[in-house]
């Protein structure tokens, strides 16, 4: 479960490390559609900015690039920033693709540093 960043044990209790992302994505909340900024991501959830304070457990759909709408639930919210937990975690391959394509540069470089190096023939 995602915890509020104000909590000193915030990172220690995560199921997976966060990856910084700056990506506008579409969001569907009931009949309302809007664009939010995806600020960080892990396979279990995300942090978004751009919607007024949301209700805990409120469902919404994120339209992540190349995926069907992803159902998520609000686990914390303050002002225009909210933490979401996905109904179903992202598959590892899907998560790695999103990181390789959209993560902030230093996160992308750390991710690709773990991949084996291939040399051209």
Secondary structure in CASP SS format (residue, H / E / C, confidence):
PFRMAT SS
TARGET T0000
AUTHOR 0000-0000-0000
METHOD secondary structure of the structure
MODEL  1
X C 1.00
X C 1.00
X C 1.00
X C 1.00
X C 1.00
X C 1.00
X C 1.00
X C 1.00
X C 1.00
X C 1.00
X H 1.00
X H 1.00
X H 1.00
X C 1.00
X C 1.00
X C 1.00
X C 1.00
X C 1.00
X E 1.00
X E 1.00
X E 1.00
X E 1.00
X E 1.00
X E 1.00
X E 1.00
X E 1.00
X E 1.00
X E 1.00
X E 1.00
X C 1.00
X C 1.00
X E 1.00
X E 1.00
X E 1.00
X E 1.00
X E 1.00
X E 1.00
X E 1.00
X E 1.00
X E 1.00
X E 1.00
X E 1.00
X C 1.00
X C 1.00
X E 1.00
X E 1.00
X E 1.00
X E 1.00
X E 1.00
X C 1.00
X C 1.00
X C 1.00
X C 1.00
X C 1.00
X C 1.00
X C 1.00
X C 1.00
X C 1.00
X E 1.00
X E 1.00
X E 1.00
X E 1.00
X E 1.00
X C 1.00
X C 1.00
X C 1.00
X C 1.00
X C 1.00
X C 1.00
X E 1.00
X E 1.00
X E 1.00
X E 1.00
X E 1.00
X E 1.00
X E 1.00
X E 1.00
X E 1.00
X C 1.00
X C 1.00
X E 1.00
X E 1.00
X E 1.00
X E 1.00
X E 1.00
X E 1.00
X C 1.00
X C 1.00
X C 1.00
X C 1.00
X C 1.00
X H 1.00
X H 1.00
X H 1.00
X H 1.00
X H 1.00
X H 1.00
X H 1.00
X H 1.00
X H 1.00
X H 1.00
X H 1.00
X E 1.00
X C 1.00
X H 1.00
X H 1.00
X H 1.00
X H 1.00
X H 1.00
X H 1.00
X H 1.00
X H 1.00
X H 1.00
X C 1.00
X C 1.00
X C 1.00
X C 1.00
X C 1.00
X C 1.00
X C 1.00
X C 1.00
END
